[in-house]
Amino acid sequence: MSEEIALMSAIDLVQAYRARRLSPVEATQAAFDRIRTLDGKVNAFCFLDEEGALAAARASEARWQAGRPQGLVDGVPTSIKDLILVRGWPTLRGSKLVACDQDWSEDAPSVARLKEHGAILLGKTTTPEFGWKGVTDSGLTGITRNPWDLERTPGGSSGGAAVAAALGMGALHIGTDGGGSIRIPAGFTGVYGLKASYGRVPAYPASPFNSVAHVGPMTRTVADTALMLTVLAEPDARDANGLPPAGRDWRVGLDGGVARWRIAYAETINGEPIDPEVAARVAEAVQRLAALGATIEPITLAMPGVGEAFAKHWLSGAAALLAQFTPEQRSQIDPGLQKYAEIGSRYSAIDFLAGSKAREGYTVQVNQLFEQYDLLVTPTLPITAFAAGMNAPDSGPYAGWTGWTPFSYPFNLTRHPAASLPVGFARGMPVGLQLVGPAYREDKVLQASRALEAVLPIALPRLR
C-alpha cells in the first residue's frame, strides 16, 4: 500500500485528499519509505528533512480536514535539486567548496511558489558539481545511478530529480536545464521533463550559465508537469529575465489532441549520428502522432555552427563561475569543469558577441519553422544511458557531454519550450522523444505530450 501511494500522481493525491480517502501525512510517509528502501541503491538525494516534511504534512492534513487547502499542490511530496535555494537547508551545489555553515535564509522563486501552494518538501536531489555536465556524479555526493540498470547513468545534471521521480520518491521534482539537464535525465530514466520558455519559471539567484539556464518540472505524468508549471510560473520580481505573467492554468486544453496539426519531424540535427534502435522508437512514436490525426512532415534540420555558438555562452559562464575561486580551490574542482572553464576564459568580448549574433540567427530560424508547423519533434538523445561514473560513452562518436547531447542544447540557445517524453525502450533502456514548441507555447508541447502519453503510457522501473 505504501508503494501504491508513493507512485500516485500529484493530481490523484490532491483528489484523494479532497475526498478524504488519503492524508498528506500518509503520502509523505510513503515517499520516505521509498527513499529508505531504494535510495541507498541509486543515490538520488543528498539532503533529507523528514522531520520538517512530516510537520508540514500534518499542517496540510489539518487544512484539508477543514476544507481549506492552501493551494494547487497542498500536501504533495516534492523534491528540490541541490542548485536551488531552500530556506534553512544547505545548497551545496554538488561541491566541497561551498561552505555549509553560511546563511541559508532565502527561498528561490520556485521554492517560494511551491511553499505558497502547500507542497511538502522532502529534501535535495543530487547534481554534478555546479550542475556542469550531462551525468550526475560529484566528489561530494558520489555517483547517482539509473533505476533501470544500476550500472548506468541516469544522465544529468538533474539526475537525482529524474531518479526520484521514476521511483516514487515524491510526485513533483524541480530540475534545471542549461543545455539539456532536464531533458537528458528524463530521456535516460523514462520520466517526463519540461524546459519551459526562457524566463517562464523565475530563477534567483541567476545561474552561472544564466543566458541558457532554465528551471522546470520533472514528473511521472504530463498532467502533473502542467500542474507544477502553473505553480512555478507565477511571477517573482527577483528574476531580471522573467516573462510577463501568463496568468493561466497550463492544464486547460491539455486533452485537446493533435488532430490537423502539422508536425515537423527531424530524425537528427546537423546529421549527427543516432543509434538505429533509438531512431526506430522515435519513428514509431511519430507514427502514433500521425495516427492521432497529425500531418507529419520529415525535415532536414541544419543549424551549422550551433555547437560553437552554445560553447561561447556556456563556457563563458563556466569561466566566470570558477573565477571566484583561488587557484588552490580551483584545483579541487571536477577536472572536466576546470578544462571547460579554461577554454571559456580565452573568449574575448568580441567572441561572445559573435556567439550572441549567431544565437539570434538560430532563434529566427526556429521561429520561422513554426510559421509552417505546430510542433517540431526530434529524438531527445542519440543513444541510451551508458556506464555510470563516466562523462561520455567509452565508444562511438560522442566525445564530451555536448557530443552526445546534440539535440537538446540548440533549444537552450533559441529559448523555445521543449520536453522529453518516454516512447519505449532500446535494449531494455528508455528512449525519449523531444517535443519542441513555438516561442512561449508550452501549451502545445504539453498538449502533444499528453496525446502521446495516452497511447504510450509512461512505464516505471521495478527496482526493489
N, C-alpha and C positions, 0 to 999 in steps of 0.2 A: 504493500500500500504506500509506503514511503517513496519507493521508486516511481510509482504511478503519479503521485503528487508532484514529485520533483520534475517530471517530464511534461507537466501540463504547461500550456501556453499562458502568457500573461493575460490574454483576453479571457481564456477559460477560468483562470484563477479569479479574476475580478467578478466574473459571472457567478462563480461558486461562493465568493464572499457575499455578494448581494443576496443570493438565495439562502445564505446561512447554512450551506452544506459543508463549508470548509472555513478554517480560520487562518489568517496570516501567520499566526504562531505555528500552526501545523506545516504550512508551506515553507516557512523559514527553517524549521527543524528538519524537514525533508531535504532541503538544499544542503544543510550542513551534514546530514547523514551521507549524502552522495560525496561531499568533499572528503569526509573522514574515510570513506570506503575506497575512493578512487584517486584522490589527488597525489598520494604517495607514488602512484604509478606514472602519472602524467605531468605533475608539476605545473599546474595551471595558476595557482595562487602563490603570491609572495607575502601576503599580509591578510589576516582574518580578524574580524571583530565580532565574534559570536555573541558576546555579552551585549554589546551595543545594538546588534541586529535584533536580538530577541526582545530587548526593551522597546525598540521601535515597532516591532511586530505586535507586542502587547498593546501599545498605544493605537496602532492601526486597527486591531481587533475591537477595541473599545469604540472607535469611530464607526466601524461597520455595524456593530451591535446597536449603536444609537441612530443608525440610518443617516450618518453624516460623513461619508467618505471625504477625504481631503482633496483628492484629485483623480486623474485618469489612471494612475498606476498605484493607488494606495494599497500597500501590503504586498507588492510584488518583489520577490527577491532579485537583486540586481548586483552586478559586479562593475568595477571601475578599473580601467587599465592604469598601470602604475606610471603613466606620464601625466595624469590628470589630478589636480589638487583636490583633496578632501580635507575639510577642517578636522583637526585632531588626529589625522593619520599621516605617517611619513610618506612622502612621494619621492622615492629614491631613484626612479628612472633607470633601474637596472644597473646602477653604477655604484662602485665602492667609494667614489669621490664625492657623492652627495651626502652631506652631514645629516645624520638622523636627528640630532639634538638641535633643531632650529625651530623657528616659529612656523607652525602649520595651522594658521588661524583663518584661512580663507578657502572657500569652495570655488572651484572652477564653474563657469556658467552652466555647463551640462549637469554637474553635480547639484548645483543650486536648484535647477529646474526639477530634477528628479526628486529631491527632498521636498520641494514645494508641493509636488503631486503625490507624496506619501510613499515613495519607493523605499524598500528595505535594503540598505547597503550592506553586503556581506563582507567585502574585502577588496583587495587589489590583485589584479591579474598580471602575470609575468610579461616582460618585454625584453628584447635585447638592449644593450647599453644605449641609452638615449634614443631608443627606437630606430636605430640606424639601418637595419637590414631586414631582408625578407624572410628570415627564420627567427626562432626565439630561443636564444641561449645567451647567458652572460656569466661573467666571473662572479657576480653577486648571487644570482639565483640558480645557476646551473642550467641544465638542458630541459626544455619543455618538449613533450612527446605527443605524437599523433595517436588518438584513441583507436583508430582503425588498424594501426600497426605501430607498436611501441618503439620499434627500431627506426621509425621515420619521423621527419619533422612535421609539425603542423603548419609550417610557414610562419610568417610574421609580418610586421612586428607585433600585431595584435594576436599572437599565437595563443597566449593564455586565455584571452577572451573567447576565441573560437573553440578551444577545447572545453572550457567551462560551459559554453552554450551547447555543444554537442552532447555532453554528459549529464545535463540537467543540474548543473551547479549554479542555479539561478535561471530565470527566464529572460532577463534583459541584460545586455552587456555593452559597455561603451568601448569602442575601438578608435584608433586614429589611423589616418591614411595619408602618407606623404609621397607615395609612389606606387601604392597598391596594398598598403598594410592592413586594410580591412578585407579587401577582395582576395588577396593571396591566401591568407589562412582560411577564409570562408571556402575558397576553392579546394584547398588541400584537405579540409576536415569535413566538408559536406554540410555546412550551415549556410544561412543567408546573411549577407552583409551589404550595406549600402554606404557608398561615398556620395553624400548629397552634394548639391552645387556648392562651390566655394563660398563660404560665408553664411550658408543656410543655418548651420549649427554654430552659435557663437563660441569662440575659443579665447581663453585667457588663462595664464599669460601666453603670449604668442609663442608658437613652436620655433625652434631654431631654423626649421625648414618652412617658415611661415608662408612663403609665397606659393607653396604647393601643398600645404598641410590642411587636412580636414579632420573633423571629429564626427563620428557617426555610430549608428546602431548595428549590433550583431545579435541575431536571434535564431530560433528554430523554425519560425514561420514568417511569411511575408506580412501577414496582418499584424504580428507583434512589432515588426520593424516600422510599419506605418503608424501604429500607436505610439511607439517610442519616439519617432521623428516628430510627431505632433507636440510632444513634451519638450524635446531637446531644441526645437526650432524657435521657441519663444525668445524674444529679444533680450539682449544684455548690452548695456552701454560700454562695457569694458572691451568689446571687440571692435577695433577700428575698421575692420573689413566686413562687418556683419551686414547681411542683406536686410532690406526693409522687411518688417514683419509680414509674413504671408497671411496670418490670421485665418488659418484653415485647419481642418481636421483631415490629415492625409489618408484616413481610412475611407473617406467619402469617395465613391466611384471605384473603389478597389476591385469590385467584381464586374466591371464593365466589359471585360474581354478585349480581344484584338481583332474582331471581325472588321474587314475592309481597311485594316491598317496596311500601309506599305512599309515593309521592314527590310533594311539593307543587311546583308549577311556577308561579313568578311571572314573567310576561313583563317586568315592570318593578317598581319600588318607588316608592310615593308618586306614581304616574302620570307619572314622569319620561319625557321623550320618548326614543325609540330609533330608530336608523337601521333602515328596513324590511328591508334585506338582512341586517343583523346579527340582527334578530329572527327572520328566516327560517332562518338557520343554526342558531340556538339551538333553535327549534321543531323542526327536523329532528332534532337530536341528542336532544331529549326523546322524540321518537317512536322513536328507536333504543332508549332505555331501556324504552319500552313493549314493543317487540319482544323485548326480553330478559326479559320476564316481569313487569316492574314495573307497578303501577297508578298512572297519572299523574292528578293532580287539579289543574287550574288553580285558582289562588287569587288574590285581590286582597290584596296586602301593603301596608298603610298604616302608616307609622311617622312620624306628624306631628311636626315639630319636631326630627327626628333630626339634621339638619344643624347646628342651633343648639347642641344638646347636645354634638355632636362638637367644634364650634368652641371651646366653653368648656374642653374638655380639651386640645385640640391647640394652640390659640392661646395658652393659658396657658403651655404648655411652650415655645413659641417665645419668649414674653416672658421667661421665666426663662433661656433659653439666651442671648439677646442681652444680658441684664442683666449678664453677666460681663465685657462689653467696654466700653471707653471710648467716649464719643460719636464720637471720631475713627475708632476701629476700626469701630464700627457703620456708619459712613457708607460703608465699603468692602464691606459685606456685600450679597449679592444683594438688589436693591430690593424684590422681592416678599416676601422673608422679613422685611425691615425693616417693610414695611407690615403683615404679619400679626402681627408681634411688638407693634407699636404698638396694634393692636386688642386683642390679648391683655392688654396692660398695663392696660387700662381695666376689666377684670373685677375685681369685688370677691370676697372670700372667700364672701360670700353667693351671688353669681352662680355661682361654681364649685360650691358645694354644691347649688345648684338643678340644675346640669348633672349632678351625680352622682346626684341623686334621679331625674332623667329617665332616666339610664342604667339604673338599676335597673329602671325600668318597661319599657324596651325588652328588657332581658335576660329578664325574666319573660315578656314577650310571645313571644319566640322559644322559650324553654323550653317554654311551653305549646303552641306549634305542634308541637313534637316529641313531645308526648304523643299526637298523632294520626298523625305521619308519621315515616318513617325518614330522610328526606333532604329538603332544600329545594334547588331549582335555580333560578338566575336567569342572565341574561347577566352576564359579567364586567364588561363596559363597554358603553355605549350606542352607541359609534362604533368605527371602526377608527383606526389610527395617523394622526395629522395631521403637519404640517410640522415638521421638526427645528428646534430653536432657539427654539420658541415654548412658552409655558406653557399655552396653550389653543388650540382651533381658531379660525381667523380668521372663522368664520361659524357661525351656529346658536346655539341657546340654551344655551351651555356656558361661561359666564364663570368664570374662576378654576379652579384644579385640582380643587376639590371639585365644581364644576359639571358636569364631565364624568366624575366617578367616583362617581355616586350609589349604586352597588350594592356597593361594597367597604367603605367606612368604617363603615357601620352595624354590621358584624360585628367591627370592632375595638372598638367600644363594648360589644358583648354578649359578646365574648371567645370566641365559638364557632369551631371549626375550619372553615376554608374554603379551597378550592383553585380554581385556574383550569386548565382543560384545553382545548386547541385542538380546535375542532369544524368546521373548514372555513374558507372564505375569502369575503370580500365585496370585490368589485372588486380581487382579487389580494392582499388583505392579510388576515392571520389574524384569526379571530373566536374568542373564548374563552367557555366555559360555566363559570359559578361553581357549585360544589357545596358546600353548607353542611351541616354535620352537627350532631347533638346535642352538648351540652357534653361535652367530653373524649372524644368518639367519632371520633377521627381514623381509626380502622379503617373506619368506614362511609364516610367521604369517600374513602379510598384504595380501598376495595373497589368502590364505584360508579365511580370514575375508571378503575380497571383494566378493568372490564366494558366501558365505553365505548371505551377505548383499543383494545381487542381488535377492535372493529368500525369504529373511526375512527382508524386508525394516525396517529401524530404525523408530520407532514411537516416536512422541514427545508429551509432556503433553500440554493440552489446558488450562492452567491456565489463568485466566482473572483478 
